[in-house]
Amino acid sequence: MTARARIVPSGKQRDFSGEERRRWWDLAVAAYPPYAGYQEKTERVIPVLLLEPAPAPH
């Protein structure tokens, strides 16, 4: 039997747009080139998000 833990991110999510999105998208594609192919196969703009961790509980 294999145990699996589900990690649910908590904190704030921020969507990038415009020039900021382009910079982060370029970094993502540099790290994982297949992302460029995913974007070419769709008409929608693939979102680029930043997840900021929630503060640690006291």
Backbone bond lengths (Angstrom), bond angles and torsions (degrees), N, CA, C in turn:
res aa  C-N    CA-C-N  psi(-1)  N-CA   C-N-CA  omega(-1)  CA-C   N-CA-C  phi
1 M - - - 1.446 - - 1.531 107.85 -
2 T 1.299 115.25 138.84 1.461 120.62 178.63 1.520 109.22 -112.11
3 A 1.308 115.91 129.81 1.464 120.23 176.96 1.517 108.64 -91.06
4 R 1.303 116.49 137.63 1.460 121.43 177.62 1.517 109.26 -124.75
5 A 1.292 114.38 135.66 1.463 119.71 176.15 1.519 107.75 -104.69
6 R 1.286 116.29 136.94 1.458 120.89 176.54 1.518 107.61 -99.16
7 I 1.303 115.70 120.66 1.458 120.33 179.66 1.522 107.86 -97.39
8 V 1.303 115.27 121.72 1.453 121.24 179.07 1.521 107.61 -108.84
9 P 1.353 116.32 113.68 1.462 117.08 -178.82 1.524 111.28 -65.31
10 S 1.301 115.81 142.97 1.454 120.04 174.73 1.513 107.35 -127.19
11 G 1.283 116.12 154.03 1.452 120.75 -178.26 1.507 109.91 126.67
12 K 1.318 114.93 -155.02 1.460 119.81 -177.18 1.523 110.48 -105.12
13 Q 1.320 114.75 146.06 1.460 121.76 175.34 1.523 108.24 -112.91
14 R 1.330 115.74 135.61 1.457 119.89 177.18 1.514 108.14 -127.63
15 D 1.346 116.08 129.98 1.460 122.28 177.13 1.519 108.68 -91.83
16 F 1.321 116.78 135.86 1.456 120.82 176.33 1.521 109.67 -92.40
17 S 1.311 116.25 150.03 1.463 121.43 175.47 1.522 108.61 -145.76
18 G 1.323 115.33 167.73 1.459 120.82 175.49 1.518 113.11 60.88
19 E 1.321 115.32 -141.83 1.456 122.44 -177.35 1.531 111.67 -61.64
20 E 1.326 116.17 -37.64 1.462 119.87 179.95 1.537 110.50 -63.09
21 R 1.338 115.86 -42.31 1.462 119.72 177.56 1.515 109.86 -62.59
22 R 1.315 118.72 -44.22 1.457 121.89 -178.41 1.530 111.21 -59.20
23 R 1.326 116.43 -43.71 1.475 119.82 178.79 1.530 111.55 -61.38
24 W 1.349 116.09 -46.78 1.465 119.43 -179.70 1.525 111.32 -68.67
25 W 1.334 117.45 -35.87 1.463 120.76 177.79 1.528 109.62 -62.62
26 D 1.331 116.39 -45.11 1.468 120.16 178.83 1.532 111.24 -59.13
27 L 1.323 117.82 -39.82 1.465 121.38 177.08 1.530 110.80 -65.47
28 A 1.327 116.32 -41.02 1.466 120.10 179.16 1.526 110.87 -63.60
29 V 1.338 116.78 -43.18 1.466 120.81 179.98 1.529 110.39 -67.59
30 A 1.327 117.65 -36.08 1.469 120.49 177.12 1.531 110.26 -63.87
31 A 1.329 117.05 -36.88 1.463 121.58 -179.71 1.526 111.84 -77.60
32 Y 1.345 116.26 -32.38 1.462 121.07 -177.41 1.528 108.73 -144.73
33 P 1.338 118.04 84.89 1.463 122.62 -174.17 1.530 116.31 -53.04
34 P 1.348 121.00 -30.65 1.464 118.57 178.58 1.535 114.56 -58.50
35 Y 1.339 118.25 -19.56 1.475 119.15 176.19 1.528 111.25 -55.72
36 A 1.327 117.49 -36.72 1.464 120.62 -179.82 1.526 110.39 -61.12
37 G 1.319 116.35 -39.91 1.465 120.16 178.05 1.514 112.24 -66.18
38 Y 1.329 116.53 -38.13 1.471 119.52 176.98 1.526 110.16 -60.16
39 Q 1.326 116.60 -43.15 1.459 120.22 -178.37 1.526 110.89 -65.81
40 E 1.328 117.26 -37.29 1.463 120.83 179.86 1.524 112.37 -65.65
41 K 1.330 117.42 -26.62 1.461 121.85 -176.16 1.524 113.86 -85.78
42 T 1.318 117.64 -2.22 1.463 120.13 -177.89 1.517 110.49 -133.35
43 E 1.319 115.45 155.67 1.461 120.41 176.42 1.522 111.62 -89.13
44 R 1.319 116.79 -20.33 1.460 119.56 -178.82 1.527 109.82 -78.31
45 V 1.290 115.93 157.29 1.460 120.85 175.57 1.522 107.39 -87.42
46 I 1.318 116.00 123.59 1.463 120.12 179.14 1.525 108.08 -71.91
47 P 1.327 117.80 125.20 1.459 120.18 -177.25 1.528 112.50 -66.77
48 V 1.312 115.35 148.18 1.458 122.82 173.57 1.522 105.75 -118.49
49 L 1.328 116.52 121.83 1.464 121.99 -173.05 1.519 111.04 -122.56
50 L 1.303 114.93 152.90 1.458 121.97 170.79 1.517 106.65 -119.73
51 L 1.322 115.56 125.04 1.459 120.69 175.56 1.517 107.73 -104.06
52 E 1.320 115.44 117.84 1.464 121.42 178.97 1.519 108.37 -98.54
53 P 1.328 118.15 127.26 1.469 119.55 -176.74 1.527 112.19 -63.61
54 A 1.317 113.45 148.82 1.461 119.39 175.47 1.536 108.39 -71.77
55 P 1.312 117.08 152.49 1.458 119.07 175.98 1.523 111.25 -59.89
56 A 1.300 116.42 146.39 1.460 120.66 178.80 1.526 109.51 -66.12
57 P 1.336 117.02 140.92 1.461 119.44 177.93 1.535 110.30 -66.11
58 H 1.304 115.65 150.02 1.476 120.85 -178.40 1.496 110.52 -91.90
